[in-house]
């Protein structure tokens, strides 16, 4: 394993320190850093341009407060940092610290741009559905809206929907249903995205090209496998996850693919240097 290189060390420390800060601020001052610095759709009420960068240094802490152990929330951070720790140093040695930092940041930004672009398409679809519903606010259409937008699982929404179904001509129910519809559109516009995954996928892509034939044995895969098969197999899984379109997995798969694409582009633009490809 290569030594811990300068940029990798700084990025690891930053991510871990900010994660701890997120928890402390939320616990003691009720300040949610994700509310300010997570990435949103560019047309959202809570969007700010700096979020394109700041979201890369935040991680999900929601399950830390929702479960007694908080372990679930740490997995998001640990997964990204483990990948950076394993794959980052050889790349920083192979290129140099400046190029490695450029790779990390550009992959993260590319991931954010693709994610926001896909979000724009999704938001427009939702707003179209909401507008269409408000022109014909019936219980049947309300059920279709909440099921189509993946919010039927909310007991509060279902309770109202059944109440609306029982009294479809009640003006207050119609008004409230429109308010729920507007709320669905607002929530869709303002979904926060956090994590270093897009940048890390850029690192994975670069590693899979530069160290293509290095055999790896990882904790979750205890058999030797060439880096190019592992890395590009993971990319195929992300494409499969996008195709599956599971609304409950809560993962920004397009951001992962965006980081991967930009990682490939940068390595191809830079070309391979004449350093020997070592794995110390």
Secondary structure, DSSP 8 states (H G I E B T S, - for coil): -----HHHHHHHHHHHHHHHHHHHHHHHH---HHHHHSB--TTSTT--TTHHHHGGG----HHHHHSSS-HHHHHHHHHHHHHHHHHHHHHHHHS-HHHHHHHHHHHHHHHHHHHHHHHHHHHHHHHHHHHHHHHS--HHHHHHHHHHTT-TT-HHHHHHHHHHHHTTT-HHHHHHHHHHHHHHHHHHHT--B--SHHHHHHHHHHHHHHTTT-EEEETTEEEEEEHHHHHHHHHHHHHHHHHHT-TTS---HHHHHHHHHHHHHHHHHH---SS-----
